[in-house]
């Protein structure tokens, strides 16, 4: 223990924060799950993986710890180095999965860079484009319009749209394909 002086100049027997083991402030070390002890290290690592995006890093750490809780790795209880390596691998894989999911573009949809959505554009052009899309949508069959509305405008997955309409998932996929093809043909003309 080190002694510190309080504002009155009297020596105090309060231990310095750096000299006290962390486990003495919180729950007993045996009650803390093994992987949970590495949360701070995982947060720093996930923060670097996400370029400082705290919320994504937190999601990655939570999912990593959940996977460690559900199916702990095959390591000895005292082998923290192997456990930490396993946790880092899981966190990195989750980060890569998030990145790929964000980059993915649904089939038939053009990336935003290819769509000219500048707000500086002429308002008249925007009105004409909207009207052209509305007209093209009215020329689709009811089934195709419904699938386009659910999947692309309602942001539902193919499974969700299939369940809502009451048709198989493959039917939703084929209707989406043919509807997008018809829309492209209408808008190109």
Residue, then its C-alpha position, 0 to 999 in steps of 0.5 A: x500500500x502506498x500512502x497519499x496525501x489528501x487536500x489537508x496535507x494529512x497522510x491517508x492510507x488509501x491504496x493507489x489505484x494501480x497497486x490494487x488488483x482489479x478483481x478486488x473491486x468487482x465480483x470474485x474472479x471465479x464468478x466472472x466468466x472466463x471470456x468476460x475478463x478479456x472484454x476490454x482487450x476485445x473492445x480495443x481490438x474491435x475498435x481498431x477493426x471498425x476504424x473507431x466505430x464504437x457501436x460496431x465494436x460493441x456489437x462485435x464484442x457482444x457477439x464474440x462473448x456470446x459465442x464463447x459463452x454458448x460454445x467455449x473453445x477447447x482450451x485449458x481453464x488456465x490457458x488465457x493466451x489460447x483463449x484470447x487468440x480464439x476470441x480475437x479470431x472470432x472477433x475478426x471473422x465477425x468484423x469481416x462478415x459485417x464488412x461484407x454484409x454492408x458491401x453486399x448489393x442485392x441482385x438487380x439493384x445498382x450501387x448508389x454510386x451508379x445512381x445519380x442522386x445528387x440533390x443539386x440536380x434539377x428539380x424538374x428532372x427529379x419529377x420526371x424520373x419519379x413519374x417514369x418510375x411510377x408509370x413503369x410500376x403501373x405497367x407491371x402485373x399485380x404480383x410483380x408490383x407487390x413483390x417489388x413493393x415488399x422487397x425493394x421498397x418495404x426492405x423485406x427479405x425474400x423469406x419475409x415477403x414469401x411468408x407475407x404473400x403466402x407463396x414459396x421463396x423461389x416464387x418471390x425470387x423469380x417474380x422479383x427477377x422478372x419484375x426488375x427486368x420489366x422495369x429496366x426495359x420500361x425505363x430504358x425505352 
